[in-house]
């Protein structure tokens, strides 16, 4: 979660960019798929990503801290 948030904050992941698929995230970050499945909804709850039903998940904004 923190890595994705940082990529949005630094501009490496642009607004409306698609995130990696769940299997790709598990491979890239070396975590279990259940970890990814908990992380993405948390990012959505924080307003960092917007999940589009039946489509991919998009990076949108990093909330002010």
PyMOL commands that set and color helices and strands:
alter all, ss='L'
color gray80, all
select helices_A, chain A and resi 2-9+22-29+33-45
alter helices_A, ss='H'
color red, helices_A
select strands_A, chain A and resi 49-51+57-59
alter strands_A, ss='S'
color yellow, strands_A
deselect
rebuild
show_as cartoon
